[in-house]
Amino acid sequence: MKALTQSLVLLCAALAQPAWAQNYPSKTIQLVVTAGPGSSADITARIVGEELGKLLGQPVVIDNRAGAGGNIAAEYVAKAPADGHTLLMATGSTHGINPSLYGKLRFDPIADFAPIGLITTSPNVLVVSNKLGLRSVQDIVAAARKGANELSYSSGGSGTSQHLAGEVFASAMGVKLLHVPYKAAPQAMTAVISGEVSMSFVSAPVALAQSKSNAIVPIGVTSLQPLAMWPELPTIASLGLAGFDVSAWFGLAAPAGTPAPVVDKLHDSLRKVLEMSTVRARLHQQGMEVARSSPTHFAGFIKSEIERWTQVVRASGARVD
């Protein structure tokens, strides 16, 4: 009798699964972003969320929960109901860098989430304050080694790709740089323009716009390949730091335990959004490359990113407690 009861329970659960997908979503979807308005994560979420909501028939509302390198947002979603109505704009920080950078996390980037799909990759650009007279990687290294005035770099928060890019850069060049974290990427950029800090690693569109106004000096891009939107800008790897590759990425994830039919429906909708020419064009204008993946592939990608950044963080000596 007990075996029969268990079989009936499993059968009912199996029969109920299609209803999950059919009735989902039943209310507004909350897409939680790890950074503030105007950041690359926020822009990506708004571009994708707008079209995702149209396909799913429910509004996708952006909820910016910046702080602690994205950990605040990730922890919030990890503890949210697993019904597909609370999603996370997962990043290379929350699901790659932070597990080894932070002494303790209140969420498990693998066990606490159901990956839905990778969305974009986005390299940063090293920019220097126009007030310093530095025009190359060699100039930066020479100035840092003199030590008369400590060179500093800003980021949108500890644990972000901008933060670690600075750590990797300093370690590889054998110099010391002071990290100055801000609450959001726009504030980090403003600090460079004003001369409050020496340099920063910022998104390509922001760097390009500010370079046209001569507010900053662009040095190089953090990807191995030049940017399609800015092909004349050299890669840092080609400027004497072979293999330098610190690009941000963004993907969609739900709390662990979210029903498979809901995850599948979200992934299918995300795939359709990323196939839209208008969406791809808007993302490209932001210096991003579309990077579609299945939930299974995305899960494997996250594991490989954690392994990769564990090695990088240990080599750099970076640590946030």
C-alpha positions in Angstrom: 0.0 0.0 0.0 2.8 2.4 0.9 4.5 1.7 -2.5 1.2 2.3 -4.3 0.7 5.6 -2.5 4.2 6.8 -3.4 3.6 5.8 -7.0 0.4 7.8 -7.1 2.1 10.9 -5.6 4.9 10.7 -8.2 2.3 10.2 -11.0 0.3 13.2 -9.8 3.4 15.3 -9.6 4.3 14.3 -13.2 0.9 15.1 -14.4 0.9 18.5 -12.7 4.2 19.6 -14.2 2.7 20.8 -17.6 0.2 22.9 -15.6 3.1 24.7 -14.0 4.3 25.9 -17.4 0.9 26.6 -18.7 -0.1 28.8 -15.7 3.2 30.4 -15.3 3.7 33.3 -14.9 0.6 34.2 -12.8 1.9 37.6 -11.6 4.6 40.2 -12.1 8.1 38.8 -12.4 10.8 40.5 -10.2 14.2 40.6 -11.9 16.8 41.4 -9.2 19.9 43.2 -10.4 23.2 43.2 -8.5 24.1 46.8 -9.4 22.5 50.2 -9.5 20.6 52.0 -12.3 22.8 52.8 -15.3 25.2 49.9 -14.8 25.8 47.3 -17.4 23.9 44.7 -15.4 21.0 47.1 -15.1 21.0 48.0 -18.8 21.1 44.4 -19.8 18.2 43.5 -17.5 16.0 46.3 -18.8 16.6 45.5 -22.5 16.0 41.8 -22.0 13.3 42.2 -19.3 11.2 44.4 -21.5 10.9 41.8 -24.3 10.7 38.9 -21.9 7.7 40.4 -20.2 5.9 40.7 -23.6 6.5 37.1 -24.4 5.5 35.8 -21.0 2.4 38.0 -20.7 3.4 39.5 -17.3 5.5 42.6 -16.5 9.1 42.1 -15.6 10.0 44.7 -13.0 13.7 45.5 -12.3 14.7 45.5 -8.7 18.2 47.0 -8.1 19.8 45.6 -5.0 23.4 46.9 -5.2 26.1 46.2 -2.7 28.8 43.7 -1.5 29.8 42.8 -5.1 26.4 41.6 -5.9 26.1 39.3 -2.9 23.1 41.2 -1.4 21.0 40.6 -4.6 22.2 36.9 -4.9 21.3 36.1 -1.3 17.9 37.7 -1.7 17.0 35.6 -4.7 18.5 32.4 -3.3 16.1 32.7 -0.4 13.1 33.7 -2.5 10.2 31.3 -3.3 11.1 28.9 -6.1 8.2 29.6 -8.3 9.9 31.5 -11.1 8.5 34.9 -10.1 11.8 36.1 -8.6 14.9 35.9 -10.9 18.5 37.0 -10.6 20.7 38.8 -13.2 23.6 36.5 -12.3 27.0 37.9 -13.0 30.7 36.9 -13.2 31.0 38.3 -9.7 28.2 36.5 -7.9 28.7 33.2 -9.8 32.4 33.3 -10.6 34.6 35.6 -8.5 33.0 36.0 -5.2 33.2 32.4 -3.9 37.0 32.7 -3.6 37.2 36.5 -3.1 34.9 36.7 0.0 35.7 34.9 3.2 32.1 33.8 3.6 29.0 33.9 1.4 25.4 33.4 2.6 24.5 31.6 -0.6 25.9 28.8 -2.7 26.2 29.9 -6.3 25.7 26.3 -7.5 23.4 24.7 -5.0 21.1 27.6 -4.4 20.2 28.4 -8.0 18.7 27.0 -11.1 20.6 28.3 -14.1 18.3 29.5 -17.0 20.8 30.8 -19.6 23.8 33.0 -20.3 22.9 36.4 -21.9 25.9 38.5 -22.7 29.6 38.9 -22.2 31.0 42.4 -21.7 34.7 43.4 -21.5 35.8 46.5 -19.7 38.1 49.3 -20.8 41.0 50.6 -18.7 40.7 54.4 -18.6 42.9 57.0 -16.8 42.2 60.4 -15.6 43.1 63.1 -18.1 44.7 65.1 -15.3 47.6 62.7 -14.8 49.3 62.8 -18.1 49.4 59.0 -18.4 48.9 57.7 -21.9 50.0 54.0 -21.9 50.4 50.9 -19.7 54.1 51.7 -19.5 53.3 55.2 -18.1 51.0 53.7 -15.5 53.6 51.2 -14.4 56.4 53.8 -14.3 54.2 56.2 -12.2 53.2 53.4 -9.8 56.8 52.4 -9.3 57.9 55.9 -8.4 55.6 55.8 -5.5 55.5 59.5 -5.0 51.7 59.6 -5.3 49.9 56.3 -4.9 47.9 55.5 -7.9 44.3 54.4 -7.3 41.5 52.8 -9.2 37.8 52.9 -8.7 35.1 50.2 -9.2 31.4 49.7 -8.8 32.1 47.7 -5.6 34.3 45.1 -4.1 34.1 41.8 -6.0 33.1 43.2 -9.3 35.0 42.4 -12.5 36.3 46.0 -12.4 37.8 45.4 -9.0 39.4 42.1 -9.9 40.7 43.5 -13.2 42.6 46.0 -11.2 44.0 43.4 -8.9 45.1 41.2 -11.7 46.6 44.1 -13.6 48.6 45.3 -10.6 49.8 41.8 -9.7 50.9 41.1 -13.3 52.7 44.4 -13.6 54.3 44.1 -10.2 53.0 47.4 -8.9 50.7 48.5 -6.1 47.4 50.2 -6.8 44.9 51.4 -4.2 41.3 50.1 -4.8 38.5 52.6 -4.1 35.1 50.9 -4.3 32.0 53.0 -4.9 28.3 52.0 -4.6 27.8 51.9 -8.4 29.7 52.0 -11.7 28.6 55.6 -12.6 30.1 57.0 -9.4 33.3 55.1 -10.1 33.5 56.7 -13.5 32.8 60.2 -12.1 35.7 59.7 -9.7 38.1 59.2 -12.6 36.8 62.2 -14.5 37.2 64.5 -11.5 40.6 63.2 -10.7 39.5 61.8 -7.4 41.0 58.5 -8.4 43.7 57.7 -11.0 41.9 55.1 -13.2 39.2 52.6 -13.6 38.0 49.6 -15.6 34.6 50.7 -17.1 32.1 49.6 -19.7 33.0 50.2 -23.3 30.1 52.6 -24.2 30.9 54.8 -21.1 34.6 54.8 -22.0 33.9 55.7 -25.6 31.5 58.5 -24.8 33.8 60.1 -22.2 36.9 59.7 -24.4 35.2 61.8 -27.1 34.8 64.6 -24.6 38.5 64.2 -23.6 37.4 63.6 -20.0 39.5 60.4 -19.7 42.2 58.6 -21.6 41.3 55.1 -22.8 44.3 52.7 -22.5 43.0 49.3 -23.6 40.2 46.7 -23.5 40.2 43.8 -21.1 39.2 41.1 -23.6 41.5 39.1 -25.8 39.9 40.4 -29.0 39.3 44.1 -29.9 35.8 45.5 -29.5 33.6 45.5 -32.6 32.3 48.9 -31.6 35.8 50.3 -31.0 38.2 48.3 -33.2 41.1 50.8 -33.0 41.3 50.4 -29.2 44.1 47.9 -28.4 43.7 45.0 -26.0 45.6 45.1 -22.8 46.9 41.7 -23.7 48.6 43.2 -26.8 50.2 46.0 -24.7 52.5 43.8 -22.8 50.2 41.6 -20.6 49.7 38.5 -22.7 46.6 36.5 -21.8 44.9 39.3 -19.9 41.2 38.6 -20.1 38.8 39.9 -17.5 35.4 40.3 -19.1 32.0 40.6 -17.3 29.1 38.4 -18.1 25.4 38.3 -17.3 23.0 35.4 -17.2 19.5 34.6 -15.8 19.0 32.3 -12.8 16.1 31.3 -10.6 16.1 29.9 -7.0 17.0 26.2 -6.7 13.9 24.1 -6.7 12.1 26.1 -9.4 10.1 23.5 -11.4 11.8 22.3 -14.5 8.8 23.3 -16.8 9.1 26.8 -15.5 12.9 26.9 -16.1 12.3 25.5 -19.6 9.7 28.1 -20.3 11.9 30.9 -19.1 14.9 29.6 -21.2 12.8 29.2 -24.3 11.5 32.8 -23.9 15.0 34.1 -23.2 16.3 32.4 -26.4 13.6 34.0 -28.4 14.4 37.4 -27.0 18.1 37.1 -27.8 17.3 36.1 -31.3 15.5 39.5 -31.9 17.5 41.7 -34.1 16.4 44.8 -32.2 17.6 43.3 -28.9 20.9 42.2 -30.3 21.4 45.7 -31.8 20.7 47.4 -28.5 23.1 45.1 -26.6 25.8 45.6 -29.2 25.5 49.3 -28.7 26.3 48.7 -25.1 29.5 46.9 -26.0 28.1 43.5 -25.3 28.1 40.2 -27.2 25.1 37.9 -27.1 26.1 34.6 -25.5 23.2 32.2 -25.5 23.3 28.8 -23.7 21.1 26.0 -22.4 20.5 25.7 -18.7 22.8 22.7 -18.6 25.6 24.6 -20.5 25.2 27.6 -18.3 25.5 25.4 -15.1 28.8 24.0 -16.5 29.9 27.5 -17.4 29.4 28.7 -13.8 31.4 25.8 -12.4 34.3 26.5 -14.8 34.2 30.2 -13.9 34.4 29.5 -10.2 37.4 27.2 -10.8 39.0 29.8 -13.1 38.6 32.7 -10.7 39.7 30.7 -7.7 43.1 30.4 -9.3 43.2 34.1 -10.3 42.1 35.4 -6.9 44.7 33.2 -5.1 47.5 34.4 -7.5 46.5 38.1 -7.0 46.2 37.9 -3.3 42.8 39.7 -3.4 40.5 39.1 -0.4 37.3 40.7 1.0 36.2 39.7 4.5 
